[in-house]
Amino acid sequence: MTQWERLQQLDTVYSQRAFDLYNGDEFPMEVRHYLAHWIEGQDWERASRDSSQAAFLFQVLLENLDNQFSRFVQEKESFLLQRNFRRYKQNFQEYQEEPYTLATIIHWFLVKEKGILNDAELAQQVQTLQIQPAAMELESQRQVEKRLKDLKAKVEVMEHSIRCLEEQQDEFDFKYQTHLMDSCTEEEKKKQLEGLQKMLNALDNCRRNFLSDISAMLDAADVLHSALINEELVEWKRRQQKSCIGAPDDTSLEHLEKWFTQIIECMFQLQKFLQKLDELVGKMTYENDPIPVRKPPLKIRVDTLLTHLIKSSFVVETQPSMPQGRGLLVLRTNVQFSVKVRLLYKVPELNHVMKVTVSIDKFRKFNVLGTLSKALNMAESMNGGMVADFRHLTLKDQKVGGGGKGINDLSLSVTEELHRINFQTQFDYQGLSVPLETSSLPVVVISNSSQQQSAWASVLWFNMLCPDPKNIKFFETSPAATWPQFGEMLSWQFLSCGKRGLDNDQLETLAIKLFGKQQSYDNCKISWTKFSKENLPDTNFTLWVWLDGILNLVKLYLSDLWSDGSIMGFISKGKERLLLKKKQNGTFLLRFSESIKDGGITFSWVQYANDATPSVQTVKPFTSTDLKQIALPDILCNFRIMVAENIPVNPLCYLYPNTPKDQAFGKYYSEKTGDPPSFSDAGDDDDDVLLKVSKKSPMFSISTIDADLLSSILDSDGESTVPHAFPPTSPRISPSCLQQSFPESAEYNLEEALSTDNDVNYTLQEFLNGINLHILQEEPDGFILDPGFQDLGNPNIPLTP
């Protein structure tokens, strides 16, 4: 497969990079495509240094273009390709005197292609590493299934063996009784005794073998027990713990329930075998009988395994949560919550028999109200499992002294106190009696909704770092999180609220914000205090408050846009400028504000002056207050700026990297969004222009904004320098989407990018409330803005009705 064919098979992100690579005319993509095999078979690196080799390859290239042109001539539907290849040959002939320059260009493109392929391969390797644990998990499950199958097969063999042993003993007993009653000669008695001795020896051997088989089965059961309890169950509990904070992990219990049920059934079968041996000994024993000596230790092993398996099979299937709560494990006093427990040993005989009771630890005194006792039953489970579903429990705080903080260390806040909901029941079945208890993951109990944000931070931090659910004093000495742990947890939050996690670029932006530019962030750590207690530099809010505000904004107003990848989200201002300045006029991107406490989103776009100088403009962030009134897609559709002669235009054309705006957001527009603006004759005042758009438009209730007025409402959002004012009638600010697009410009370094930009910042409320201008009435024959009009930036070209 050629390098070019491999490029075409890449995922969208990397294939887009390949398309961007061939965006210019230096080396046309069509030439690369149709001459792929020949191009990759040549040594262009050598030709870039060897003039004679370059001249030879140059001539062969022109011949190949001629040959390809001839093929197109024979194909009637390839008229455009004929024309293009004729033009390509003419362009390449410019290198007649310096063919090594063309060789250098082609070599550069091939190297860039290889770089894209290497990046894609690296990403695939990372993905493989992420999938590997799942593959290992499947392998461990196959091993458990195999061991269970072997154990069940051995149980079936032993059932046959115990029957044979009983029959063998009955036969010996019959012949022995016959021998005692038979009156025969001494010689015959001697022969009978010899036969009976052989039978007894065979019986003794069978008893010893059977006991050895039970011991071997218990050895196999020990291995399986260890795999189930110390590996599979522990893994499930860790997956459940991570899923509580957003991880997309499988927490179903069907496999574990099946495995626990099967191994416990096998253990009960072994218990019956041992009981049968007691019966056989009661009927007949003899000197050096192995059963009285070897059976008791085996019974202890069986009972120990059964007890441990049954105790471990009692779990919390669904962790405590409030119906309208922020997330799992945050409970509020006097508000109902639900929780579900499950016995993984599925046995119909115990349906509605085992009563489960609820309590809470005494770390801080609460009364638990509601139905505090429920029977495990199969009716409350989708697959008929043994479940007790507590749906209407409530915690009522008991005040202690003057503060109500019990015996807790006063250095901890209420949202750092951890509590566990406890469950108890009694297992009585087939002669085995075992008390069972289990507990929820630690919960945070609050008394006011204003504490939810801090409580959820505690839940996130604990379940990210602490695998021990019993460690309710975790926050007395809370450890720091490594960046890989922290970044993964953040990604889960965005996945939960917006169906898409954070990509590597977004995570790197956040890492740089926290730790500065590093070669690797794997060893960087963030403390609990820095996450939830210390304010970010130059702000009055913490890192978690800022991130949580963005998460709420995404969840409430931006979920679809975040999910489909329209929001770049986290990107530095410098990188934003570098990206936009390489794109065509009107390209824009969406990012989250760094200065808004409760979450804000803004957009920036690139526009070119008449001298092809690019500048990046940014609006003031939109908050939940704004987005509650007008959806972001409608804002993007109806956004307008005033340019020369008070002409309103939408400067937003292409969502980065090059997706037409309406293609990216059209499906989200409201029905009345996107009506073209119209202009009316305003009597004697030629500068008065009425913009007629949907009531949801950011320009609603605005009549005229000339350049001076525009400058007066432009302001910094606290993330960049104060912008320069627009010249009052300058023709250099051209309507972005209506102006001829400039080709992608050359590379800019960060210092240049930051030093040449103008930040154009608007706020929705300024548009809605802050400008109190006279609204003119639209005249019947107003001017209509022609979307195809190209030179609105020239003030000397008049609009005609």
C-alpha positions in Angstrom: 0.0 0.0 0.0 1.4 3.4 -1.0 1.9 6.2 1.5 -0.8 8.1 -0.2 -3.3 5.3 0.1 -2.5 5.0 3.8 -3.2 8.7 4.2 -6.6 8.3 2.7 -7.6 5.7 5.2 -6.8 7.8 8.3 -9.4 9.1 10.7 -11.1 12.5 10.0 -8.7 14.5 12.2 -5.6 13.2 10.4 -7.1 13.2 6.9 -8.0 16.8 7.5 -4.4 17.6 8.2 -3.5 15.9 4.8 -6.1 18.1 3.1 -4.7 21.2 4.8 -1.2 20.2 3.6 -2.3 20.4 0.0 -4.4 23.5 0.4 -2.1 25.6 -1.9 -0.8 25.3 -5.4 2.9 24.5 -4.8 2.2 20.8 -5.3 -1.4 20.0 -6.4 -3.2 17.2 -4.6 -4.5 15.8 -8.0 -0.9 15.4 -9.3 0.0 13.7 -6.0 -3.1 11.4 -6.3 -2.8 10.2 -9.9 1.0 9.9 -9.9 1.3 8.4 -6.4 3.1 5.2 -7.2 5.7 6.9 -9.4 6.3 9.8 -7.0 6.9 7.6 -4.1 9.3 5.4 -6.1 11.8 8.3 -6.7 14.6 9.6 -4.5 13.5 13.2 -4.2 15.9 13.9 -1.3 18.9 13.0 -3.5 17.4 15.0 -6.4 17.2 18.1 -4.2 21.0 17.9 -3.9 21.9 16.5 -7.3 21.1 18.8 -10.3 21.4 16.1 -12.9 19.1 13.7 -11.0 16.7 16.6 -10.5 16.7 17.4 -14.2 16.0 13.8 -15.1 13.1 13.5 -12.7 11.7 16.8 -13.9 11.5 15.6 -17.5 9.9 12.3 -16.4 7.4 14.2 -14.3 6.3 16.3 -17.4 6.0 13.1 -19.4 3.9 11.5 -16.8 1.6 14.6 -16.8 1.3 14.3 -20.6 0.4 10.6 -20.3 -2.2 11.2 -17.6 -3.6 14.1 -19.7 -4.0 11.6 -22.6 -5.9 9.2 -20.4 -8.3 11.9 -19.4 -8.8 12.9 -23.1 -10.1 9.3 -23.7 -12.6 9.7 -20.8 -15.4 12.0 -21.7 -16.3 12.9 -18.1 -12.8 14.1 -17.3 -13.0 17.5 -19.0 -12.0 19.4 -15.8 -9.1 17.1 -15.1 -7.8 17.6 -18.6 -7.9 21.4 -18.0 -6.2 21.1 -14.6 -3.4 18.9 -15.7 -2.6 21.2 -18.6 -2.4 24.0 -16.1 -0.3 22.0 -13.7 2.3 21.2 -16.5 2.5 24.9 -17.4 3.1 25.8 -13.7 5.8 23.1 -13.3 7.7 24.4 -16.3 8.6 27.4 -14.3 11.2 25.1 -12.6 12.9 24.4 -15.9 16.0 26.3 -14.9 16.0 25.1 -11.2 14.5 21.5 -11.2 16.1 20.8 -7.8 13.8 23.4 -6.3 10.8 21.4 -7.4 12.5 18.2 -6.1 12.9 19.9 -2.7 9.2 20.9 -2.6 8.1 17.3 -3.4 10.5 15.9 -0.8 9.1 18.3 1.8 5.5 17.2 1.1 6.4 13.5 1.4 8.2 14.2 4.7 5.1 16.1 6.0 2.9 13.2 4.9 5.0 10.8 6.8 4.8 12.9 9.9 1.0 12.8 9.7 1.1 9.0 9.4 3.5 8.8 12.4 1.1 10.9 14.5 -1.8 8.8 13.5 0.1 5.6 14.3 1.1 6.9 17.7 -2.5 7.8 18.4 -3.5 4.3 17.4 -0.9 2.9 19.8 -2.3 5.0 22.6 -5.8 3.8 21.8 -4.5 0.2 21.8 -3.0 0.8 25.3 -6.3 2.0 26.4 -8.1 -1.0 25.0 -5.5 -3.4 26.4 -7.0 -3.5 29.9 -10.4 -4.4 28.4 -8.7 -7.2 26.5 -7.0 -8.4 29.7 -10.3 -8.2 31.5 -11.9 -10.4 28.8 -9.1 -12.9 29.2 -9.5 -13.0 32.9 -13.2 -13.6 32.5 -12.5 -16.5 30.1 -10.2 -18.0 32.7 -12.9 -17.8 35.4 -15.4 -19.4 33.0 -13.0 -22.2 32.2 -12.2 -22.9 35.9 -15.9 -22.9 36.8 -16.6 -25.3 34.0 -13.9 -27.7 35.2 -15.1 -27.4 38.8 -18.7 -28.2 37.8 -17.4 -31.2 35.7 -15.5 -32.5 38.7 -18.7 -32.2 40.9 -20.6 -34.3 38.4 -17.9 -36.9 38.4 -17.9 -36.9 42.3 -21.6 -37.4 42.3 -21.1 -40.6 40.4 -18.2 -41.5 42.6 -20.2 -41.1 45.8 -23.0 -43.3 44.5 -20.5 -46.0 43.5 -18.9 -45.7 46.9 -22.3 -46.2 48.6 -23.1 -49.2 46.3 -19.7 -50.7 47.0 -20.2 -50.4 50.8 -23.7 -51.8 50.5 -22.3 -54.8 48.6 -19.6 -55.4 51.2 -22.1 -55.0 54.0 -24.4 -57.6 52.4 -21.6 -60.2 51.9 -20.3 -59.6 55.4 -23.7 -60.2 56.9 -24.1 -63.2 54.7 -20.7 -64.5 55.9 -21.7 -64.2 59.5 -25.0 -66.1 59.0 -23.6 -68.8 56.7 -22.8 -72.2 58.2 -20.0 -73.6 56.2 -16.7 -75.3 56.6 -13.6 -73.6 57.9 -12.0 -73.7 54.5 -15.0 -71.9 52.9 -15.1 -69.3 55.7 -11.4 -68.7 55.1 -12.0 -68.1 51.4 -15.0 -65.8 52.2 -12.8 -63.8 54.6 -10.1 -63.4 52.0 -12.8 -62.1 49.5 -14.2 -59.7 52.2 -10.7 -58.4 52.9 -10.1 -57.6 49.3 -13.5 -55.8 49.2 -12.7 -53.8 52.3 -9.3 -52.9 50.9 -10.9 -51.7 47.7 -13.6 -49.8 49.7 -10.9 -48.2 51.9 -9.0 -47.2 48.7 -12.2 -45.6 47.2 -12.8 -43.7 50.4 -9.3 -42.3 50.4 -9.5 -41.4 46.7 -12.8 -39.7 47.2 -11.4 -37.6 50.1 -8.4 -36.8 48.0 -10.7 -35.7 45.1 -12.6 -33.4 47.5 -9.3 -31.9 48.7 -8.2 -31.3 45.1 -11.6 -29.7 44.3 -11.1 -27.4 47.3 -7.7 -26.4 45.9 -9.3 -25.5 42.6 -12.1 -23.7 44.4 -9.5 -21.7 46.4 -8.0 -20.5 43.2 -11.4 -19.6 41.7 -12.4 -18.0 45.0 -9.3 -15.8 44.9 -9.9 -14.8 41.3 -13.5 -13.9 42.0 -13.1 -12.0 45.3 -9.6 -10.6 45.1 -9.7 -9.8 41.4 -13.0 -9.7 39.6 -15.0 -8.3 42.5 -12.3 -5.8 43.4 -12.2 -4.7 39.8 -15.9 -4.4 39.7 -15.9 -2.2 42.8 -13.2 0.0 41.4 -15.1 0.3 38.1 -18.3 1.2 40.1 -16.3 3.8 42.1 -15.0 5.4 38.9 -18.4 5.3 37.2 -19.8 7.3 40.1 -17.6 10.2 38.9 -18.3 9.8 35.3 -16.1 7.0 34.0 -17.8 5.1 31.1 -17.1 1.7 32.8 -19.3 -1.4 32.7 -20.8 -1.9 36.2 -23.3 -4.7 35.4 -23.4 -7.6 37.8 -24.6 -10.4 35.6 -21.2 -12.1 35.2 -20.4 -11.9 38.9 -23.9 -13.1 39.9 -23.5 -16.1 37.5 -20.1 -17.0 38.8 -20.9 -16.5 42.5 -24.0 -18.6 42.1 -22.2 -21.4 40.4 -19.2 -21.7 42.7 -21.5 -21.5 45.8 -23.7 -24.2 44.4 -20.5 -26.3 43.9 -19.5 -25.7 47.5 -22.9 -26.7 48.8 -22.6 -29.9 46.7 -19.2 -30.6 48.4 -20.9 -30.0 51.7 -23.5 -32.7 50.8 -20.8 -35.1 49.8 -19.2 -34.7 53.2 -22.5 -35.2 54.9 -22.9 -38.4 52.9 -19.6 -39.6 54.1 -20.9 -39.1 57.7 -23.8 -41.4 56.8 -21.5 -44.1 55.3 -19.3 -44.0 58.5 -22.4 -44.3 60.6 -23.3 -47.5 58.7 -19.8 -49.0 58.7 -16.4 -48.1 59.9 -13.2 -50.0 60.5 -9.7 -49.6 61.9 -7.8 -46.9 60.1 -10.9 -45.6 58.4 -9.8 -42.3 56.7 -13.1 -40.5 56.9 -13.2 -39.7 60.7 -9.6 -38.3 60.4 -9.6 -36.5 57.1 -13.2 -35.2 56.8 -13.3 -32.6 59.6 -10.5 -30.4 58.1 -12.2 -30.7 54.7 -15.5 -29.6 56.2 -13.8 -26.6 57.8 -12.4 -25.6 54.4 -15.7 -26.0 52.7 -17.5 -23.9 55.4 -14.8 -21.2 55.3 -15.0 -20.9 51.6 -18.8 -20.8 51.6 -18.9 -18.2 54.3 -16.4 -16.0 52.6 -18.1 -16.3 49.3 -21.5 -15.5 50.7 -20.3 -12.6 52.7 -18.5 -11.2 49.6 -21.6 -11.7 47.5 -23.6 -9.0 49.4 -22.9 -5.7 47.6 -24.3 -2.2 47.0 -25.5 -2.4 43.4 -26.5 1.3 43.1 -24.8 3.8 45.3 -26.9 6.4 47.2 -28.2 9.3 45.2 -30.9 12.0 45.3 -33.4 12.2 42.3 -32.5 15.8 41.6 -29.0 15.7 43.0 -25.7 16.8 41.5 -24.4 13.3 41.4 -24.1 10.0 43.2 -22.9 10.1 46.8 -24.0 13.6 47.6 -27.0 13.5 50.0 -28.9 16.4 51.5 -30.7 16.3 54.9 -34.5 16.1 54.7 -34.3 15.2 51.0 -35.2 11.6 49.9 -32.5 9.4 48.4 -32.4 5.9 47.0 -29.9 3.0 47.2 -30.0 -0.6 46.1 -28.3 -3.7 47.5 -27.9 -7.1 45.9 -27.0 -10.7 46.9 -25.0 -12.2 44.1 -26.0 -15.8 45.1 -29.2 -16.2 43.2 -31.3 -18.8 44.9 -35.1 -18.9 44.6 -35.6 -20.6 48.0 -34.5 -17.3 49.6 -36.8 -15.0 47.7 -38.6 -12.7 50.2 -36.9 -14.4 53.1 -33.8 -12.3 53.9 -34.6 -9.0 55.6 -32.1 -6.1 55.0 -31.9 -3.2 57.4 -30.4 0.2 56.9 -28.2 2.3 59.3 -25.6 5.0 59.1 -22.2 5.4 60.8 -22.0 7.4 64.1 -19.4 9.8 62.9 -22.0 12.4 62.8 -25.4 11.7 64.3 -28.3 11.3 61.9 -31.8 9.8 62.1 -32.5 7.6 59.0 -36.2 8.0 58.1 -38.3 5.9 55.7 -38.7 2.2 55.1 -35.6 0.9 56.9 -36.2 -2.8 56.3 -36.8 -4.6 53.1 -36.6 -8.2 51.9 -34.3 -9.3 49.2 -36.6 -10.3 46.3 -36.4 -11.1 42.6 -39.3 -8.8 41.6 -37.2 -5.6 41.9 -34.5 -6.7 39.5 -34.6 -6.7 35.7 -33.0 -10.1 35.5 -34.5 -11.7 38.6 -31.6 -11.0 41.0 -31.8 -10.9 44.7 -32.4 -7.2 45.3 -33.5 -4.8 48.0 -34.3 -1.4 46.5 -34.6 1.4 49.1 -36.2 4.3 47.2 -37.5 6.7 49.9 -34.9 7.1 52.6 -34.1 10.5 54.3 -31.4 11.7 56.6 -32.3 14.0 59.5 -29.5 15.8 61.2 -29.3 15.5 65.0 -27.7 18.7 66.4 -24.9 18.0 68.9 -24.3 20.8 71.4 -24.2 24.1 69.6 -22.8 23.2 66.3 -24.0 19.8 65.2 -20.5 18.5 64.1 -20.3 15.5 66.4 -16.8 14.3 67.3 -15.3 15.3 63.9 -12.0 17.2 63.7 -13.1 20.8 63.4 -10.4 21.4 60.8 -12.6 19.6 58.2 -15.5 21.3 56.6 -18.9 19.6 56.4 -18.3 18.8 52.7 -15.1 17.0 53.7 -16.9 14.7 56.2 -17.4 11.2 54.8 -20.2 8.8 55.9 -21.2 5.4 54.9 -24.7 3.9 54.7 -24.6 0.4 56.2 -26.8 -2.7 55.4 -27.2 -5.9 57.4 -29.0 -9.2 56.8 -28.9 -12.8 57.9 -28.2 -15.7 55.6 -29.6 -19.1 56.7 -29.6 -21.9 54.2 -28.8 -25.6 54.1 -27.5 -25.6 57.6 -25.2 -22.6 57.1 -25.9 -19.4 59.1 -23.9 -16.3 58.2 -24.5 -12.6 59.2 -24.0 -10.4 56.1 -23.2 -6.7 56.0 -22.1 -4.2 53.3 -21.7 -0.5 53.1 -22.0 2.2 50.5 -19.1 4.2 49.2 -18.5 7.3 51.4 -21.2 9.9 51.0 -21.1 13.6 51.7 -24.1 14.9 53.6 -25.1 18.6 53.1 -27.9 20.7 54.5 -28.1 23.4 51.8 -28.0 23.3 48.0 -25.2 25.9 48.1 -22.9 23.2 49.4 -23.4 20.8 46.4 -20.5 22.2 44.4 -18.0 21.6 47.2 -19.5 18.3 48.1 -19.2 17.0 44.6 -15.5 18.1 44.6 -15.0 15.9 47.6 -16.7 13.0 45.9 -14.5 13.5 42.8 -11.3 13.7 44.8 -12.0 10.7 47.0 -13.1 8.3 44.3 -10.3 9.4 42.0 -7.6 8.6 44.6 -8.8 6.3 47.3 -9.5 2.6 46.5 -10.4 1.9 50.1 -14.1 2.7 50.7 -13.7 2.4 54.5 -11.2 5.3 54.7 -13.7 7.9 55.9 -10.9 10.0 57.4 -9.4 10.5 53.9 -9.5 14.3 54.0 -7.6 14.6 57.2 -4.4 13.8 55.1 -5.7 14.1 51.6 -3.0 13.0 49.0 -2.2 15.0 45.9 -3.3 13.8 42.4 -1.0 13.2 39.5 -1.8 15.0 36.3 -2.7 11.7 34.5 -5.2 10.9 37.3 -6.6 14.5 37.4 -6.8 14.9 33.6 -8.7 11.6 33.3 -11.1 12.6 36.0 -11.8 15.9 34.3 -12.3 14.2 31.0 -15.0 12.0 32.6 -16.8 15.1 33.8 -17.1 16.4 30.3 -18.0 13.0 29.0 -20.9 12.8 31.5 -22.4 16.2 30.8 -21.6 16.5 27.1 -21.0 13.0 25.8 -17.4 13.8 24.8 -14.3 13.8 26.9 -11.3 16.1 26.7 -8.8 15.4 23.9 -5.0 15.6 24.3 -4.8 19.3 23.1 -7.4 20.4 25.6 -5.7 18.5 28.4 -2.4 20.0 27.5 -3.8 23.5 27.6 -5.1 22.9 31.1 -1.8 21.3 32.1 0.1 24.4 30.9 -2.3 26.6 32.8 -1.6 24.6 36.0 2.1 23.7 35.7 3.5 25.9 33.0 5.1 24.5 29.9 6.7 21.1 30.6 8.3 18.3 28.5 6.1 15.8 30.3 3.3 16.3 32.9 3.2 12.7 34.1 5.0 13.6 37.4 3.2 16.9 38.0 0.9 16.9 40.9 -2.0 19.0 42.1 -3.1 19.1 45.7 -6.6 19.1 47.2 -6.1 22.6 48.4 -5.0 23.9 45.0 -8.0 22.2 43.4 -10.8 23.3 45.7 -9.6 26.0 48.2 -7.0 28.3 46.7 -8.1 30.9 44.2 -6.6 30.9 40.7 -4.1 33.8 40.1 -5.8 37.1 39.5 -9.3 35.7 40.2 -11.6 35.3 43.2 -12.5 31.7 42.5 -10.9 28.3 42.7 -9.9 25.9 39.9 -12.8 23.7 40.7 -15.3 26.5 40.7 -14.1 27.6 37.3 -14.2 24.1 35.8 -17.6 23.4 37.4 -19.1 26.6 35.9 -18.0 25.4 32.5 -19.4 21.9 33.1 -22.7 23.4 34.0 -22.7 25.6 31.0 -22.0 22.6 28.8 -24.7 20.5 30.5 -27.4 23.1 30.3 -26.8 24.9 27.0 -23.9 23.4 25.0 -24.3 19.7 25.2 -25.0 19.1 21.5 -22.3 21.4 20.3 -19.7 19.9 22.7 -20.7 16.4 21.7 -20.3 17.0 18.0 -16.9 18.6 18.5 -17.9 22.2 17.5 -16.4 23.7 20.6 -12.6 23.7 20.9 -13.1 24.7 24.5 -9.7 24.9 26.1 -7.0 26.7 24.1 -4.6 29.4 25.0 -5.0 32.9 23.4 -1.6 32.6 21.7 -2.3 29.3 20.1 -5.8 30.5 19.1 -4.2 33.3 17.1 -1.6 31.1 15.5 -4.3 28.7 14.4 -6.7 31.3 13.1 -4.1 33.4 11.3 -3.3 30.5 9.0 -6.9 30.1 7.9 -9.1 31.8 5.4 -11.1 35.0 6.2 -14.0 34.5 8.6 -12.7 31.3 10.2 -13.7 31.2 13.9 -13.5 28.9 16.9 -15.3 28.6 20.2 -13.5 28.5 23.5 -14.3 28.8 27.2 -13.6 32.0 29.1 -10.9 31.9 31.7 -12.2 34.9 33.6 -15.9 34.0 34.2 -16.6 32.3 37.5 -19.8 30.6 36.5 -18.7 29.5 33.1 -18.5 31.5 29.9 -18.0 30.8 26.2 -16.6 33.1 23.6 -15.7 33.0 19.9 -12.8 34.5 18.0 -12.4 35.0 14.2 -9.8 36.0 11.8 -10.3 38.9 9.3 -8.0 40.4 6.8 -7.5 44.1 6.0 -7.2 45.2 2.3 -3.5 44.9 2.6 -3.9 41.2 3.6 -2.9 41.8 7.2 -4.8 39.4 9.5 -6.2 40.2 12.8 -8.0 38.1 15.4 -11.2 39.5 17.0 -12.8 38.1 20.1 -16.3 38.8 21.6 -16.9 39.1 25.3 -17.9 35.7 26.8 -21.6 34.6 26.8 -22.8 33.3 30.2 -25.7 31.1 31.2 -27.8 34.3 31.6 -27.2 35.0 27.9 -27.6 31.5 26.6 -30.8 31.1 28.5 -32.2 33.9 26.4 -30.6 33.0 23.1 -29.1 29.7 22.0 -25.5 29.9 20.9 -26.1 28.6 17.4 -28.7 31.5 16.9 -26.1 34.0 18.3 -23.5 32.7 15.7 -26.1 32.9 12.9 -27.3 36.4 13.7 -24.1 38.0 14.9 -23.4 41.2 13.1 -20.7 43.9 13.2 -21.0 47.3 11.5 -18.4 48.2 8.9 -17.9 51.0 6.5 -21.1 53.1 5.8 -22.9 51.2 8.7 -23.2 48.0 6.8 -23.9 45.1 9.1 -22.2 41.8 8.3 -21.7 38.5 10.0 -17.9 38.0 10.1 -18.3 34.3 11.0 -18.0 32.1 8.0 -16.1 28.9 8.7 -15.9 26.9 12.0 -12.2 25.9 12.4 -10.6 24.4 10.5 -12.8 24.9 7.4 -16.4 23.8 8.0 -19.0 26.3 6.7 -20.8 27.8 9.6 -24.3 26.8 8.4 -23.1 23.2 7.8 -21.8 23.1 11.4 -24.7 24.8 13.2 -27.6 24.8 10.8 -29.4 21.9 12.4 -29.4 23.8 15.7 -30.9 27.1 14.4 -34.3 28.1 15.6 -37.0 28.4 12.9 -36.8 32.2 12.5 -33.0 32.4 12.8 -31.0 33.4 9.8 -33.4 35.8 8.0 -31.3 38.2 5.9 -31.1 41.7 7.2 -32.8 44.4 5.3 -32.2 48.2 5.2 -34.7 50.9 4.8 -34.6 54.5 3.7 -34.2 56.6 6.8 -35.3 59.9 5.4 -32.8 62.7 5.5 -30.3 60.8 7.7 -28.3 58.6 5.5 -26.4 57.1 8.4 -29.5 55.6 10.1 -29.8 52.0 9.2 -32.3 49.5 10.5 -31.2 45.9 11.0 -34.1 43.6 10.8 -33.4 40.2 12.3 -35.0 37.6 14.6 -35.9 38.7 18.1 -33.4 36.2 19.3 -30.6 38.0 17.5 -27.8 39.7 19.5 -28.6 42.8 17.4 -32.2 42.9 18.5 -33.4 46.4 19.3 -30.4 48.1 17.7 -30.9 50.5 15.0 -27.6 52.1 14.1 -24.0 51.5 15.2 -21.4 53.5 13.4 -17.7 52.8 13.8 -17.2 55.3 16.6 -20.1 53.7 18.6 -18.7 50.3 17.9 -15.4 51.4 19.3 -17.1 52.6 22.4 -18.7 49.2 23.2 -15.5 47.2 22.5 -13.9 46.1 25.8 -11.5 43.6 27.1 -12.8 40.4 28.7 -9.8 40.3 31.1 -8.0 37.8 29.0 -6.3 40.1 26.6 -5.1 43.6 26.0 -7.6 46.4 25.5 -8.4 46.5 21.8 -7.5 49.4 19.5 -10.6 51.4 18.3 -11.8 51.0 14.8 -11.1 54.1 12.7 -14.5 55.9 12.2 -14.7 55.3 8.5 -11.8 53.1 7.7 -12.2 50.9 4.6 -9.5 48.6 5.9 -12.1 46.6 8.1 -13.8 44.6 5.4 -16.9 42.4 5.9 -15.3 39.1 6.5 -17.8 36.7 4.7 -18.4 39.1 1.8 -14.8 40.0 1.2 -12.6 38.0 -1.2 -10.8 35.4 0.8 -7.1 35.7 1.2 -4.8 32.6 0.8 -3.4 31.1 4.0 -0.7 33.3 5.2 2.9 32.4 6.1 3.9 31.1 9.6 3.6 33.6 12.5 5.5 33.2 15.7 3.7 33.7 19.0 5.1 37.1 19.8 4.0 38.5 16.4 0.6 36.9 16.9 0.1 38.5 20.3 1.4 41.9 19.2 -0.8 42.5 16.1 -4.3 41.5 17.2 -7.3 43.6 17.9 -9.8 42.1 20.4 -13.3 43.0 19.4 -15.5 42.2 22.4 -19.2 42.4 22.7 -21.6 41.3 25.4 -25.2 40.2 24.9 -26.5 42.5 27.6 -24.8 45.5 26.0 -26.6 44.6 22.8 -29.9 44.0 24.5 -29.9 46.7 27.2 -26.8 48.9 27.1 -27.5 50.8 23.9 -30.4 53.1 24.0 -30.8 54.3 20.4 -33.8 55.4 18.4 -35.3 52.5 16.5 -36.4 53.5 13.0 -39.4 52.2 11.2 -38.6 50.1 8.2 -39.8 51.6 4.9 -41.5 49.4 2.3 -38.7 49.4 -0.2 -35.6 49.0 2.0 -32.3 48.1 0.7 -31.5 44.3 0.6 -27.9 43.2 1.2 -26.8 41.1 -1.8 -24.9 38.1 -0.4 -22.8 38.0 -3.5 -21.6 41.6 -3.3 -17.8 41.5 -3.0 -16.5 45.0 -2.4 -18.5 46.4 0.5 -15.2 47.5 2.1 -14.8 50.2 -0.5 -16.7 53.3 0.7 -16.8 54.7 -2.8 -19.1 52.0 -4.1 -22.7 52.9 -3.3 -25.4 50.5 -2.5 -28.3 50.6 -4.9 -31.9 49.8 -4.1 
